[in-house]
Amino acid sequence: MAINFTVNGKAASSDAPPITPLLWVIREDLKLTGTKFGCGTGLCGACMVHIDGTRAFSCQTQMSEVAGKSVTTIEGLSPDSSHPLQKAWLAEQVPQCGYCQSGQIMSAADLLKQNPKPTRDQIIEHMSTNICRCGTYQRIVRAVERAVREA
Amino acid sequence: MTQHVTIENLTARSPRRRLLSRRQVMIGAAGLSFAIAVGVDRRAAAAVLGSERSGKALSPWVSIAPDGTITIMSPATEMGQGSLTSLPLIIAEELDADWSKVRIVTAPTIEAIYGNPGFGGMMYTAGSNAVTSYYRPLRVFGAQVRRVLVDNAAKKLGVPAEELSTEPSTVVHAKSGRKLSYGEIAAFAEVPEKPPEVKPEALKKPSEFRLIGKDVPRVDLPGKVNGSARYAIDVQVPNMLYGAVLRAPVEGSVPDKIDDAKAKVIAGAVKIVRLPYGVGVLADTPWAAFEARRALTQSVTWSRTGTAWGFDSDKGMERFAADAKDVARGATEWSKVGDPRGEMPKASSTLEAEYRCDYAYHAQMEPLNAIASVSPSGDSVEIWAGTQSQTTATEAPAKLLGIPREKVKLNDMLMGGGFGRRGNRDVDFIIDAVLLSKEAGRPVKVMWTREDDVQNGRFRPISAHYLKAGFDPSGKLAAWHHRIAVDRVGPYMDPVRYQQSGGKDFIAMLGADLRGYDVPHQLVEQLYRDTGVRTNPLRGISFTANRFATETFLDEIALKRGIDPVKFRLDLLKNAPRGVRVVERVAEMASWGKRREGRALGFAFLDYSGSQVAGIAEVSVDRRSGEIKVHNFWCTIDCGVPVQPDNVVAQTESSIVSGLGLSLTERISIKNGVVEQSNFYDYRVPRMNEVPAMHIEVIATDNHPTGVGQMATPLIAPAISSAVMQLTGVRLRHTPFTPERVKAALG
């Protein structure tokens, strides 16, 4: 039976087995490849999306759990890279290999939604769910702080 | 910040996607050189590269369209280090191009034109040497094209070329006020048969640079904040199947009995395939491929071939250490300065020490993967992969399929991290896709899971170090002996280059010499070991192990002699003024010598392939848990001309974080020949709450640019060891300094 849900504001439907991780449906069926596969175990955050407005590891979310829900991926964060975090990410030249950065930005967007003026410690605590192997952490903090300032 | 530069081939949904296909560029560039461009093939070449967008090929590196768009080839692959921006930038500088008109195309696999001079012309991006090796040639290539444009403008305007100058993308005749844009000139330009000679003195002086040293935004970043940047794992091609591979638990084993009953009934599983080194799964979806692969794990038996069977890395380390210390045991001389064998016995006093380093894993964020499409007749293949070497990524598949290399079309994609994992001669992860595509008769995307990636990793080797220092009667360090028992890397990761280098295992041994330091008699010896474990270059290569040993030993020597460790290094660097400068500056930045409550500082210095780096770590230790916290890290780097200064800072931040992981938590262990770790819960890489505040200063000099991609990584372990010694009086000698080891050391 098809599972109906919303992705980036558009209706979507999937007949993938209900235990299939959302990640693979987003990437391979919906071709929204900005959401990445990193560890498959909810340890790295490369797969981070928003479900009903809150961040979630799409590799740990089964399709059965998203029925009727609204999923936002990096492609849906803004229509034209204009989200304050995306602008701040470029201003601070954050990405290196870039592979984890969709997940980083989605995590940060979740933080700012809950707490528009986070302290540095709150940023670090929240963002420590996400691994960046290039070690762009210091710039991520700066970018979040910039987005807070300029939003 | 505006972003004008566009990248071809790497951005899927680039709004300015050009009409020119990669195949056309490939064919065009293959036939192009200065000589050919105006020869009989000129029209053919022009037809290929002469679309309105792409414009006229003025060299294999540069073509200019009538609208002023300048296409520049980038020969290095991009794994996050920024070469995709910095190499074309070097051409654009001497070409005097308007950067906003530049579009960058990844160069096709033609070693004769685009090969890396630093690797004997192989197309290979590694060793932090892309800018170092390409800097001079790219400047000349850019200047040659500028010369051609100026000469053509001179002819058109009827003035001597000497009266012309250039502004970005414009030739100017100041006397008459006339100007011609590069686009206008390209429309009528005649390209000489031979490239014009450009003497070194005709190149720009650093003071004339408009782009180099000015921090141009990286061209690949806009696609990396909106999900549009394309990595190999994002590629889909029509009619594609998904693949996964179960590999042998022990290197060198091959599948014996395969019971595929459970695997083939998984919904979506298409076929189970015996491979020479494992068992492949073909499936309709990635999830089905992974599920079927999981179902195979207990259903395959393996041959007991390969030398790693039964290997235990803890026991292996003990043997390595015993052998290193046993100076009667045979070793190969790696490097020698002065007469160490003669001088050591004459020493008035000596000091000895031992150090150890564990296996470590790359953990690039994008698990290895590749897409291959073998033609039905098997006489050609198209590959999409993130690779550090276009050469090996095309050679190995050609060899496997028994086809000419021209029949391998490689789409080299952005890499989600490389760190040395993706440049092997055998390109394991690409071969997976080629074999399975051949079997399927369809394109196949093979993805490794993170567990595959860890357990089939190719590791920084284990090493055990024995060091001895001899002092003259005044207490001066006179003789130095360093014996390194280290698992071999070169013969495993790239037998071809290993042989070409005359059997020198550079990836295991570089960094052992005391470059920059004045120590009159030095001997470094290698105890070659082959455990059968897979090994590889890993960021910082052997500098991470060898510099941990040598810098920590120098710290011990300084303490023994009662000399401040920074002052001791400055004395040793008396003939290395660039080294002195980075050391003095970092000491100043960190307020070296200032006492801090509950924390201490540790120092390290390194000359890494010419780049001078110095670092100071500020640490505290939780004695109960054994956890080390690095609060601050100060670092200075002199890499000569910094082509992209902010990227030098970014790469240094990145190098520091890598070094932190290798120093504190990252450890691969082998039991019975099998890797014990499997994912980020037991292979712990640094997270945001574990990294120090990093304070980095680039000391710009006019020296030839040297590497920046990994230079600070080897500083971290010795700096931490030194700081922990200051704080606790205990010396840490075995990386990583895990809490258990720290607790054991503290007693």
Chai-1 contact restraints between the chains, C-beta under 6 A:
chainA,res_idxA,chainB,res_idxB,connection_type,confidence,min_distance_angstrom,max_distance_angstrom,comment,restraint_id
A,T20,B,W287,contact,1.0,0.0,6.0,A-B,restraint_1
A,W24,B,P286,contact,1.0,0.0,6.0,A-B,restraint_2
A,W24,B,W287,contact,1.0,0.0,6.0,A-B,restraint_3
A,T33,B,D234,contact,1.0,0.0,6.0,A-B,restraint_4
A,G34,B,G227,contact,1.0,0.0,6.0,A-B,restraint_5
A,G38,B,M365,contact,1.0,0.0,6.0,A-B,restraint_6
A,C39,B,R450,contact,1.0,0.0,6.0,A-B,restraint_7
A,C39,B,N679,contact,1.0,0.0,6.0,A-B,restraint_8
A,C39,B,F680,contact,1.0,0.0,6.0,A-B,restraint_9
A,G40,B,T449,contact,1.0,0.0,6.0,A-B,restraint_10
A,G40,B,R450,contact,1.0,0.0,6.0,A-B,restraint_11
A,T41,B,N679,contact,1.0,0.0,6.0,A-B,restraint_12
A,L43,B,F680,contact,1.0,0.0,6.0,A-B,restraint_13
A,L43,B,Y681,contact,1.0,0.0,6.0,A-B,restraint_14
A,C44,B,F680,contact,1.0,0.0,6.0,A-B,restraint_15
A,A46,B,M365,contact,1.0,0.0,6.0,A-B,restraint_16
A,I74,B,G227,contact,1.0,0.0,6.0,A-B,restraint_17
A,E75,B,G227,contact,1.0,0.0,6.0,A-B,restraint_18
A,S81,B,V225,contact,1.0,0.0,6.0,A-B,restraint_19
A,S81,B,N226,contact,1.0,0.0,6.0,A-B,restraint_20
A,Q86,B,V225,contact,1.0,0.0,6.0,A-B,restraint_21
A,W89,B,V225,contact,1.0,0.0,6.0,A-B,restraint_22
A,L90,B,M1,contact,1.0,0.0,6.0,A-B,restraint_23
A,L90,B,L221,contact,1.0,0.0,6.0,A-B,restraint_24
A,A91,B,M1,contact,1.0,0.0,6.0,A-B,restraint_25
A,P95,B,L221,contact,1.0,0.0,6.0,A-B,restraint_26
A,P95,B,K224,contact,1.0,0.0,6.0,A-B,restraint_27
A,Q96,B,G80,contact,1.0,0.0,6.0,A-B,restraint_28
A,C97,B,M79,contact,1.0,0.0,6.0,A-B,restraint_29
A,C97,B,G80,contact,1.0,0.0,6.0,A-B,restraint_30
A,C97,B,G416,contact,1.0,0.0,6.0,A-B,restraint_31
A,C97,B,G417,contact,1.0,0.0,6.0,A-B,restraint_32
A,G98,B,K224,contact,1.0,0.0,6.0,A-B,restraint_33
A,G98,B,A229,contact,1.0,0.0,6.0,A-B,restraint_34
A,Y99,B,M365,contact,1.0,0.0,6.0,A-B,restraint_35
A,Y99,B,E366,contact,1.0,0.0,6.0,A-B,restraint_36
A,Y99,B,G416,contact,1.0,0.0,6.0,A-B,restraint_37
A,C100,B,M365,contact,1.0,0.0,6.0,A-B,restraint_38
A,Q101,B,K224,contact,1.0,0.0,6.0,A-B,restraint_39
A,S102,B,G227,contact,1.0,0.0,6.0,A-B,restraint_40
A,I124,B,M688,contact,1.0,0.0,6.0,A-B,restraint_41
A,I124,B,N689,contact,1.0,0.0,6.0,A-B,restraint_42
A,M127,B,M688,contact,1.0,0.0,6.0,A-B,restraint_43
A,S128,B,R687,contact,1.0,0.0,6.0,A-B,restraint_44
A,S128,B,M688,contact,1.0,0.0,6.0,A-B,restraint_45
A,S128,B,N689,contact,1.0,0.0,6.0,A-B,restraint_46
A,I131,B,V685,contact,1.0,0.0,6.0,A-B,restraint_47
A,R133,B,A363,contact,1.0,0.0,6.0,A-B,restraint_48
A,R133,B,M365,contact,1.0,0.0,6.0,A-B,restraint_49
A,R133,B,G417,contact,1.0,0.0,6.0,A-B,restraint_50
A,C134,B,G80,contact,1.0,0.0,6.0,A-B,restraint_51
A,C134,B,S654,contact,1.0,0.0,6.0,A-B,restraint_52
A,G135,B,E653,contact,1.0,0.0,6.0,A-B,restraint_53
A,G135,B,S654,contact,1.0,0.0,6.0,A-B,restraint_54
A,G135,B,V657,contact,1.0,0.0,6.0,A-B,restraint_55
A,Y137,B,M688,contact,1.0,0.0,6.0,A-B,restraint_56
A,Y137,B,V691,contact,1.0,0.0,6.0,A-B,restraint_57
A,Q138,B,E653,contact,1.0,0.0,6.0,A-B,restraint_58
A,Q138,B,M694,contact,1.0,0.0,6.0,A-B,restraint_59
